């Protein structure tokens, strides 16, 4: 790709009979190996997000909240690091829309690990066990949680039913997720304003 020196370092197609071109291609491949791995990692991450987004948009009952999170994640992927991805994935998994269809214990635990002051090793073990009971309770047993429209409604219902006392660690994560949605909106606004200003 590119011109001048960049062109010389690009990966060129090896000729059928010219061993010199094979050597040059191999040499370029070795010198660019780290960059190639970075690009392939980026493809894998973008493919995962695109696949999740496509799946979310093709559901009969579209989960708009999660779809919007995935769209934002896809748009801003190169601005976000793994921490931000773990946060957004965790928020999506806590969302009660479509009867908690996006619930994923491992992604929620990955989000919790980002708060080491609140989730030490002991609390992480408790949280993992509680999440199993929590999802059975709110998804399968207690019908008051069946038609919630988002994290705000989930938070209210947890308090009204006093389940925030039964599942205090889950409730803490829901509060973090609500705060994160406000912060994310503010950051997106800063990015948008900055892009408009630069144009």
ROKELO-362900 format. One record per residue: z, y, x of N, C-alpha, C in turn; residue in one letter; residue number from 0. Coordinates in steps of 0.001 Angstrom, whole numbers, m for minus. Layout:
ROTOR     npz     npy     npx    capz    capy    capx     cpz     cpy     cpx type seq
ROTOR       Z       Y       X       Z       Y       X       Z       Y       X    A NUM
...
END
This chain:
ROTOR     npz     npy     npx    capz    capy    capx     cpz     cpy     cpx type seq
ROTOR       0   m1190     842       0       0       0       0    1245     881    X   0
ROTOR    m514    2324     362    m453    3588    1073   m1580    3773    2056    X   1
ROTOR   m1433    4783    2897   m2462    5119    3879   m1846    5199    5257    X   2
ROTOR   m2703    5260    6268   m2242    5427    7634   m1371    4280    8091    X   3
ROTOR    m202    4620    8649     696    3588    9171    1187    2656    8082    X   4
ROTOR    1376    3200    6875    1820    2334    5777     801    1238    5498    X   5
ROTOR    m487    1572    5600   m1532     586    5365   m1474    m514    6415    X   6
ROTOR   m1176    m150    7658   m1120   m1139    8730      21   m2117    8533    X   7
ROTOR    1101   m1664    7892    2239   m2548    7675    2141   m3331    6381    X   8
ROTOR    1118   m3059    5569     980   m3748    4296     662   m5216    4507    X   9
ROTOR     869   m6018    3466     536   m7434    3536    m952   m7577    3260    X  10
ROTOR   m1680   m8085    4223   m3124   m8223    4064   m3461   m9676    3804    X  11
ROTOR   m4603   m9888    3156   m5048  m11244    2874   m5598  m11863    4158    X  12
ROTOR   m5141  m13060    4453   m5598  m13733    5671   m7030  m14229    5480    X  13
ROTOR   m7860  m14048    6512   m9225  m14569    6462   m9223  m16084    6580    X  14
ROTOR  m10304  m16718    6118  m10374  m18177    6123  m10438  m18761    7535    X  15
ROTOR  m11165  m18078    8447  m11388  m18675    9766  m10845  m17836   10908    X  16
ROTOR  m10349  m16665   10632   m9890  m15788   11700   m8391  m15948   11885    X  17
ROTOR   m8001  m16634   12950   m6589  m16894   13206   m5823  m15611   13483    X  18
ROTOR   m6502  m14625   14018   m5853  m13343   14280   m5344  m12706   12997    X  19
ROTOR   m6116  m12846   11901   m5672  m12272   10620   m4489  m13049   10065    X  20
ROTOR   m4442  m14370   10299   m3284  m15166    9876   m2028  m14683   10603    X  21
ROTOR   m2159  m14487   11910   m1027  m14034   12713    m550  m12663   12236    X  22
ROTOR   m1500  m11735   12024   m1133  m10371   11587    m449  m10421   10218    X  23
ROTOR    m971  m11230    9286    m347  m11350    7961    1069  m11884    8067    X  24
ROTOR    1245  m12909    8897    2565  m13500    9055    3527  m12521    9710    X  25
ROTOR    3043  m11796   10712    3865  m10806   11397    4292   m9697   10432    X  26
ROTOR    3362   m9232    9595    3686   m8202    8597    4673   m8718    7567    X  27
ROTOR    4510   m9971    7181    5425  m10568    6211    6850  m10591    6774    X  28
ROTOR    6993  m10990    8028    8317  m11050    8653    8924   m9658    8767    X  29
ROTOR    8124   m8677    9190    8685   m7334    9381    9049   m6675    8047    X  30
ROTOR    8402   m7098    6961    8675   m6514    5641    9551   m7400    4769    X  31
ROTOR   10105   m8468    5347   10819   m9466    4552   11958   m8867    3726    X  32
ROTOR   12761   m7998    4329   13891   m7402    3599   13402   m6593    2407    X  33
ROTOR   12335   m5838    2592   11782   m5040    1491   11202   m5938     405    X  34
ROTOR   10564   m7026     812    9990   m7967    m168   11100   m8563   m1027    X  35
ROTOR   12203   m8943    m389   13336   m9504   m1132   13884   m8476   m2117    X  36
ROTOR   14002   m7210   m1685   14483   m6152   m2591   13574   m6011   m3797    X  37
ROTOR   12266   m6024   m3570   11309   m5888   m4675   11416   m7080   m5622    X  38
ROTOR   11512   m8290   m5062   11629   m9488   m5907   12930   m9465   m6712    X  39
ROTOR   14030   m9021   m6078   15292   m8890   m6813   15140   m7909   m7969    X  40
ROTOR   14444   m6812   m7719   14213   m5820   m8766   13398   m6422   m9902    X  41
ROTOR   12367   m7223   m9568   11568   m7881  m10603   12435   m8796  m11463    X  42
ROTOR   13290   m9573  m10801   14152  m10508  m11533   15070   m9750  m12481    X  43
ROTOR   15707   m8671  m11992   16624   m7884  m12828   15887   m7245  m13995    X  44
ROTOR   14720   m6645  m13720   13948   m6006  m14787   13447   m7032  m15789    X  45
ROTOR   13051   m8213  m15298   12584   m9264  m16201   13712   m9718  m17115    X  46
ROTOR   14942   m9839  m16556   16084  m10250  m17386   16347   m9226  m18476    X  47
ROTOR   16358   m7949  m18096   16628   m6899  m19074   15525   m6868  m20125    X  48
ROTOR   14250   m6963  m19683   13131   m6947  m20626   13213   m8134  m21566    X  49
ROTOR   13558   m9309  m21036   13680  m10492  m21872   14790  m10327  m22904    X  50
ROTOR   15959   m9805  m22475   17061   m9561  m23407   16655   m8551  m24476    X  51
ROTOR   15941   m7505  m24048   15494   m6482  m24989   14515   m7072  m25998    X  52
ROTOR   13539   m7836  m25531   12577   m8457  m26443   13273   m9370  m27443    X  53
ROTOR   14211  m10175  m26951   14959  m11061  m27849   15735  m10285  m28891    X  54
ROTOR   16351   m9197  m28475   17131   m8387  m29404   16253   m7748  m30466    X  55
ROTOR   15082   m7262  m30056   14190   m6580  m31010   13471   m7541  m31942    X  56
ROTOR   13366   m8813  m31574   12641   m9771  m32397   13529  m10536  m33379    X  57
ROTOR   14832  m10268  m33354   15720  m10932  m34313   15385  m10480  m35721    X  58
ROTOR   15592  m11378  m36691   15393  m10981  m38086   16328   m9853  m38445    X  59
ROTOR   17611  m10008  m38090   18580   m8927  m38287   18711   m8230  m36952    X  60
ROTOR   17994   m7145  m36790   17986   m6462  m35506   19353   m5876  m35188    X  61
ROTOR   19774   m6084  m33979   21024   m5521  m33480   20666   m4227  m32758    X  62
ROTOR   20587   m3154  m33522   20093   m1886  m32998   20979   m1358  m31881    X  63
ROTOR   22286   m1480  m32040   23195    m952  m31007   22933   m1624  m29666    X  64
ROTOR   22844   m2948  m29666   22587   m3654  m28417   21179   m3385  m27906    X  65
ROTOR   20212   m3289  m28822   18840   m2989  m28408   18775   m1634  m27722    X  66
ROTOR   19487    m652  m28257   19484     681  m27642   20136     655  m26268    X  67
ROTOR   21206    m112  m26133   21845    m235  m24818   20868    m853  m23825    X  68
ROTOR   20134   m1881  m24265   19176   m2531  m23372   18011   m1606  m23025    X  69
ROTOR   17555    m812  m24004   16482     151  m23731   16948    1166  m22700    X  70
ROTOR   18158    1700  m22899   18695    2671  m21948   18870    2043  m20579    X  71
ROTOR   19342     791  m20563   19534     105  m19288   18210     m85  m18582    X  72
ROTOR   17163    m435  m19345   15852    m641  m18745   15289     672  m18209    X  73
ROTOR   15446    1752  m18960   14927    3060  m18535   15633    3560  m17286    X  74
ROTOR   16947    3350  m17229   17733    3921  m16143   18136    2892  m15096    X  75
ROTOR   17460    1739  m15108   17894     621  m14274   17998     986  m12794    X  76
ROTOR   17008    1752  m12284   17069    2057  m10861   18130    3096  m10532    X  77
ROTOR   18696    3751  m11558   19792    4689  m11319   21146    3998  m11412    X  78
ROTOR   21160    2815  m11992   22421    2124  m12204   22628    1053  m11149    X  79
ROTOR   23858     887  m10734   24180    m195   m9827   24781   m1351  m10623    X  80
ROTOR   25208   m2384   m9938   25740   m3576  m10613   26966   m3245  m11462    X  81
ROTOR   27794   m2318  m11001   28992   m1948  m11759   28607   m1426  m13133    X  82
ROTOR   27641    m520  m13162   27222      54  m14430   26594   m1003  m15321    X  83
ROTOR   25797   m1892  m14741   25202   m2975  m15523   26282   m3866  m16129    X  84
ROTOR   27299   m4199  m15336   28398   m5024  m15856   29132   m4319  m16988    X  85
ROTOR   29307   m3009  m16843   29965   m2241  m17912   29149   m2273  m19199    X  86
ROTOR   27855   m1977  m19088   27016   m1948  m20288   26879   m3321  m20931    X  87
ROTOR   26751   m4356  m20102   26681   m5718  m20647   27977   m6078  m21365    X  88
ROTOR   29111   m5690  m20770   30400   m5960  m21403   30536   m5261  m22735    X  89
ROTOR   30110   m3995  m22793   30156   m3239  m24055   29299   m3929  m25116    X  90
ROTOR   28099   m4336  m24728   27209   m5009  m25675   27838   m6296  m26205    X  91
ROTOR   28556   m7015  m25343   29166   m8288  m25752   30375   m8089  m26659    X  92
ROTOR   31031   m6944  m26575   32172   m6652  m27451   31740   m6182  m28831    X  93
ROTOR   30504   m5723  m28942   30012   m5134  m30178   30040   m6157  m31329    X  94
ROTOR   30617   m5785  m32484   30751   m6738  m33591   29502   m6877  m34469    X  95
ROTOR   28463   m6106  m34190   27267   m6114  m35036   26673   m7519  m35104    X  96
ROTOR   26138   m7852  m36271   25512   m9156  m36526   26492  m10296  m36240    X  97
ROTOR   27715  m10101  m36736   28781  m11089  m36616   28999  m11527  m35170    X  98
ROTOR   29159  m10542  m34296   29473  m10777  m32884   28438  m11679  m32204    X  99
ROTOR   27165  m11511  m32555   26124  m12401  m32011   25933  m12255  m30506    X 100
ROTOR   26323  m11120  m29936   26133  m10908  m28495   27360  m11285  m27673    X 101
ROTOR   28381  m11811  m28312   29634  m12138  m27626   29382  m13111  m26481    X 102
ROTOR   29887  m12774  m25290   29735  m13616  m24104   30987  m13431  m23240    X 103
ROTOR   31784  m14474  m23147   33064  m14390  m22442   32871  m13985  m20980    X 104
ROTOR   31900  m14585  m20295   31726  m14301  m18866   31357  m12840  m18617    X 105
ROTOR   30524  m12263  m19461   30145  m10852  m19287   31318   m9925  m19605    X 106
ROTOR   32137  m10316  m20573   33322   m9513  m20885   34325   m9583  m19730    X 107
ROTOR   34468  m10768  m19138   35357  m10907  m17985   34842  m10099  m16793    X 108
ROTOR   33523  m10064  m16618   32948   m9254  m15532   33261   m7782  m15743    X 109
ROTOR   33238   m7347  m16994   33596   m5956  m17308   35076   m5723  m17003    X 110
ROTOR   35932   m6652  m17413   37379   m6497  m17218   37738   m6402  m15734    X 111
ROTOR   37012   m7127  m14881   37291   m7104  m13444   37097   m5715  m12848    X 112
ROTOR   36361   m4872  m13535   36120   m3519  m13041   37326   m2605  m13254    X 113
ROTOR   38345   m3121  m13949   39582   m2377  m14201   40761   m3129  m13586    X 114
ROTOR   40834   m3214  m12249   41854   m4047  m11603   43285   m3588  m11861    X 115
ROTOR   43493   m2311  m12176   44856   m1855  m12470   45372   m2436  m13781    X 116
ROTOR   44472   m2681  m14720   44856   m3226  m16025   44653   m4735  m16116    X 117
ROTOR   43727   m5257  m15312   43401   m6680  m15386   43546   m7310  m14000    X 118
ROTOR   44803   m7596  m13657   45054   m8315  m12406   44721   m9796  m12632    X 119
ROTOR   44966  m10604  m11632   44609  m12027  m11725   45315  m12714  m12895    X 120
ROTOR   46570  m12378  m13114   47342  m12967  m14211   46747  m12581  m15567    X 121
ROTOR   46476  m11270  m15757   45904  m10813  m17026   44492  m11337  m17250    X 122
ROTOR   43749  m11564  m16162   42399  m12122  m16310   42460  m13533  m16888    X 123
ROTOR   43439  m14314  m16458   43592  m15679  m17004   43999  m15618  m18480    X 124
ROTOR   44926  m14711  m18787   45342  m14548  m20191   44154  m14109  m21043    X 125
ROTOR   43389  m13130  m20536   42239  m12622  m21280   41230  m13725  m21557    X 126
ROTOR   40926  m14528  m20552   39945  m15601  m20750   40385  m16551  m21856    X 127
ROTOR   41679  m16915  m21877   42185  m17798  m22931   42196  m17111  m24286    X 128
ROTOR   42603  m15833  m24298   42661  m15104  m25564   41279  m14877  m26171    X 129
ROTOR   40269  m14680  m25312   38920  m14433  m25827   38403  m15603  m26651    X 130
ROTOR   38769  m16803  m26251   38360  m17996  m27016   38966  m17941  m28416    X 131
ROTOR   40254  m17646  m28509   40911  m17554  m29824   40431  m16337  m30610    X 132
ROTOR   40240  m15230  m29907   39818  m13979  m30542   38503  m14147  m31281    X 133
ROTOR   37493  m14724  m30631   36174  m14813  m31265   36198  m15774  m32454    X 134
ROTOR   36972  m16834  m32355   37094  m17754  m33495   37749  m17032  m34664    X 135
ROTOR   38785  m16255  m34367   39512  m15513  m35401   38623  m14475  m36090    X 136
ROTOR   38031  m13571  m35301   37311  m12447  m35907   35910  m12821  m36381    X 137
ROTOR   35312  m13849  m35832   33960  m14224  m36258   33975  m15295  m37342    X 138
ROTOR   34853  m16277  m37206   34787  m17444  m38089   35862  m17487  m39168    X 139
ROTOR   37024  m16879  m38938   38136  m17022  m39880   38333  m15778  m40728    X 140
ROTOR   38530  m14640  m40104   38876  m13415  m40833   37613  m12680  m41278    X 141
ROTOR   37295  m12784  m42561   36056  m12216  m43107   36061  m10690  m43132    X 142
ROTOR   37205  m10057  m42893   37246   m8590  m42836   36448   m8058  m41652    X 143
ROTOR   36148   m8916  m40693   35407   m8504  m39497   33922   m8851  m39576    X 144
ROTOR   33461   m9346  m40728   32095   m9887  m40804   30996   m8834  m40918    X 145
ROTOR   31278   m7654  m41426   30211   m6661  m41622   30503   m5342  m40929    X 146
ROTOR   31046   m5406  m39741   31384   m4175  m39031   30137   m3561  m38403    X 147
ROTOR   30121   m2225  m38368   28940   m1519  m37901   28980   m1057  m36461    X 148
ROTOR   30001   m1368  m35715   30051    m931  m34324   31455    m999  m33769    X 149
ROTOR   31600    m527  m32547   32886    m597  m31858   33961     262  m32516    X 150
ROTOR   33569    1408  m33075   34538    2262  m33763   35157    1550  m34948    X 151
ROTOR   34318     905  m35748   34818     148  m36906   35647   m1045  m36459    X 152
ROTOR   35247   m1686  m35375   36021   m2816  m34846   37408   m2353  m34429    X 153
ROTOR   37480   m1235  m33732   38761    m693  m33289   39670    m404  m34480    X 154
ROTOR   39123     237  m35516   39895     548  m36722   40404    m718  m37397    X 155
ROTOR   39513   m1711  m37513   39892   m2960  m38193   40953   m3724  m37408    X 156
ROTOR   40866   m3712  m36097   41892   m4373  m35277   43262   m3745  m35505    X 157
ROTOR   43310   m2415  m35641   44584   m1734  m35880   45068   m1993  m37301    X 158
ROTOR   44169   m1868  m38285   44564   m2050  m39690   45077   m3462  m39970    X 159
ROTOR   44495   m4448  m39286   44929   m5839  m39498   46043   m6251  m38532    X 160
ROTOR   46446   m5310  m37670   47474   m5542  m36650   47075   m6591  m35616    X 161
ROTOR   45784   m6888  m35532   45309   m7836  m34523   45296   m7201  m33134    X 162
ROTOR   45402   m5874  m33081   45499   m5227  m31766   46795   m5621  m31064    X 163
ROTOR   47800   m6079  m31851   49043   m6569  m31265   48901   m8026  m30829    X 164
ROTOR   48083   m8774  m31540   47835  m10175  m31192   46912  m10288  m29985    X 165
ROTOR   45926   m9389  m29920   44935   m9410  m28843   44945   m8066  m28105    X 166
ROTOR   46039   m7742  m27421   46130   m6420  m26786   45118   m6207  m25658    X 167
ROTOR   44754   m7256  m24929   43801   m7095  m23833   42389   m6855  m24358    X 168
ROTOR   42030   m7545  m25430   40721   m7313  m26057   40659   m5897  m26624    X 169
ROTOR   41760   m5477  m27243   41810   m4127  m27811   41674   m3076  m26714    X 170
ROTOR   42288   m3322  m25559   42169   m2402  m24435   40708   m2294  m23986    X 171
ROTOR   40015   m3419  m23925   38597   m3393  m23548   37747   m2653  m24575    X 172
ROTOR   38077   m2816  m25845   37345   m2085  m26892   37557    m585  m26704    X 173
ROTOR   38789    m182  m26393   39051    1246  m26145   38263    1737  m24931    X 174
ROTOR   38238     936  m23864   37444    1300  m22684   35970    1444  m23065    X 175
ROTOR   35487     509  m23893   34075     543  m24300   33763    1805  m25102    X 176
ROTOR   34692    2198  m25972   34494    3426  m26741   34454    4645  m25821    X 177
ROTOR   35345    4678  m24845   35337    5776  m23871   34056    5761  m23056    X 178
ROTOR   33609    4572  m22686   32396    4442  m21885   31182    4965  m22633    X 179
ROTOR   31123    4723  m23940   29973    5200  m24714   29902    6721  m24708    X 180
ROTOR   31059    7380  m24729   31091    8845  m24666   30645    9319  m23290    X 181
ROTOR   31166    8668  m22241   30810    9046  m20873   29326    8792  m20623    X 182
ROTOR   28805    7644  m21075   27396    7315  m20883   26501    8349  m21542    X 183
ROTOR   26862    8760  m22762   26076    9779  m23448   26083   11081  m22659    X 184
ROTOR   27223   11432  m22081   27312   12661  m21284   26461   12560  m20028    X 185
ROTOR   26506   11407  m19358   25709   11213  m18142   24221   11251  m18469    X 186
ROTOR   23823   10589  m19570   22419   10619  m19971   21968   12047  m20236    X 187
ROTOR   22829   12844  m20841   22490   14235  m21115   22289   15007  m19810    X 188
ROTOR   23131   14745  m18810   22980   15393  m17509   21655   15001  m16873    X 189
ROTOR   21316   13678  m16911   20038   13230  m16359   18870   13892  m17082    X 190
ROTOR   18944   13940  m18416   17876   14531  m19216   17721   16012  m18876    X 191
ROTOR   18831   16750  m18851   18782   18178  m18532   18219   18397  m17129    X 192
ROTOR   18626   17541  m16181   18154   17657  m14814   16641   17420  m14737    X 193
ROTOR   16141   16395  m15462   14709   16096  m15458   13925   17249  m16085    X 194
ROTOR   14421   17812  m17181   13751   18934  m17829   13728   20132  m16886    X 195
ROTOR   14827   20384  m16196   14932   21511  m15266   13945   21347  m14106    X 196
ROTOR   13801   20095  m13599   12903   19872  m12468   11443   20014  m12855    X 197
ROTOR   11116   19763  m14121    9729   19902  m14571    9407   21372  m14725    X 198
END
